[in-house]
Amino acid sequence: MGRHGPGWKARIAAPPERGKANRALEGLLAEALGVRRDRVAVVAGRTSRHKVVEVEGLEAPEVVRRLEAAITAG
């Protein structure tokens, strides 16, 4: 996972069928952000490589801070 232009890029091993890749992405982000899995949701781009993800309870700057910390710790 890392920065990719204005967004982020993540590699997911799950196949893009029946929502498996979206669920894997949500789980990866929840773990990296230190939040419960049910607080992360793909809200746009469910069938696209480009997605919009919502994290309940965190503002965008905090999401960025936590993702950057997870990358450097990783």
C-alpha positions as CSV (number, residue, x, y, z in Angstrom):
1,M,0.0,0.0,0.0
2,G,1.2,3.5,-0.7
3,R,0.6,6.9,-2.3
4,H,-0.4,6.9,-5.9
5,G,-0.8,10.5,-7.2
6,P,-3.6,12.1,-5.2
7,G,-4.9,8.7,-4.0
8,W,-3.6,5.5,-2.6
9,K,-2.8,2.2,-4.1
10,A,-3.2,-1.2,-2.5
11,R,-2.6,-4.7,-3.7
12,I,-5.3,-7.3,-3.0
13,A,-4.9,-11.0,-3.6
14,A,-8.6,-11.7,-3.5
15,P,-10.3,-12.1,-6.9
16,P,-12.6,-9.4,-8.2
17,E,-15.6,-11.5,-8.1
18,R,-18.8,-11.4,-6.0
19,G,-17.3,-8.5,-3.9
20,K,-14.3,-10.5,-2.6
21,A,-11.7,-7.9,-3.6
22,N,-13.8,-5.1,-2.1
23,R,-14.2,-7.0,1.2
24,A,-10.4,-7.7,1.2
25,L,-9.7,-4.0,0.7
26,E,-12.0,-3.0,3.5
27,G,-10.3,-5.5,5.8
28,L,-6.8,-4.3,4.8
29,L,-7.7,-0.7,5.4
30,A,-9.5,-1.4,8.7
31,E,-6.3,-3.2,10.0
32,A,-4.0,-0.4,8.8
33,L,-6.2,2.3,10.3
34,G,-6.8,0.5,13.6
35,V,-10.6,0.5,13.3
36,R,-13.2,-2.2,13.3
37,R,-13.9,-3.7,9.9
38,D,-17.5,-2.6,9.9
39,R,-16.4,1.1,10.0
40,V,-14.8,0.8,6.5
41,A,-16.9,0.6,3.3
42,V,-16.3,1.0,-0.4
43,V,-18.9,3.6,-1.3
44,A,-18.2,4.1,-5.0
45,G,-16.4,2.2,-7.7
46,R,-17.4,-1.3,-6.5
47,T,-16.7,-2.8,-9.9
48,S,-13.8,-0.4,-10.8
49,R,-10.2,-0.5,-10.0
50,H,-10.6,3.1,-8.7
51,K,-12.7,3.2,-5.5
52,V,-13.9,5.6,-3.0
53,V,-13.8,4.4,0.6
54,E,-15.5,5.8,3.6
55,V,-14.1,5.4,7.1
56,E,-16.7,6.0,9.8
57,G,-15.5,8.1,12.7
58,L,-12.3,9.4,11.1
59,E,-11.7,12.6,9.2
60,A,-9.6,12.5,6.0
61,P,-6.4,14.0,7.6
62,E,-6.5,11.4,10.3
63,V,-6.9,8.6,7.8
64,V,-3.9,9.9,5.9
65,R,-1.8,10.1,9.1
66,R,-2.7,6.6,10.1
67,L,-2.1,5.1,6.6
68,E,1.3,6.9,6.4
69,A,2.2,5.5,9.9
70,A,1.2,2.0,8.8
71,I,3.4,2.2,5.7
72,T,6.4,3.4,7.6
73,A,5.9,0.7,10.3
74,G,5.3,-2.0,7.8
